Amino acid sequence: MKSVEDLKGKRVAHVAPSSNSGDTAPRVLFKQLGVTPGEDYEIIYSGKHDNSILGVANGDYDAAPVADSVLIRMTDRGLVDGDALRVVYESKPFPRTGYGYVYNLKPELAEQIVAAFLDFDFMNSSLFEEFKDTKGFTRVDYKEDWMNVVAIQHETGATYDESGLSTLKAE
């Protein structure tokens, strides 16, 4: 396989219906590329990104959409040979989270807030211990950097207003 098109007719491990990178994102993004998961290829749920990756490496599945950070961690730990796998599609990175400020904040204060994030010593903080694949806070452009998130939201009908959020289960 060398492209998303080559997934047609294959057995592809998706993680779980609740996984963005392992199910929802490929359903939307692959469809934009002309391949409809569940119609053009068989979806088999593996339960975890790790299971999907190991399943592809062991020949149980033909392919699997997964979070690259999981693949990187597994490769770094020697759990899977990265050279034995081929990446046929990579989306733009999904922002983990976003911080913003109210639109009518005094410009001087807005600049100080931005500087506090951009100047933060991320690499020497406990945040780096948890997010080793991140070097620090960066500026994002909503239209460009959240494009895939917005496309998924539109395609799935997800809403992040009071009525949409009230449908989520409290944990």
Secondary structure by P-SEA (a helix, b strand, c coil): cccccccccbbbbbcccccccccaaaaaaaaaacccccccbbbbbcccaaaaaaaaaacccccccccaaaaaaaaaacccccccccccccccccccccccccccccaaaaaaaaaaaaaccccccaaaaaccccccbbbbbccccaaaaaaaaaaacccccaaaaaacccc
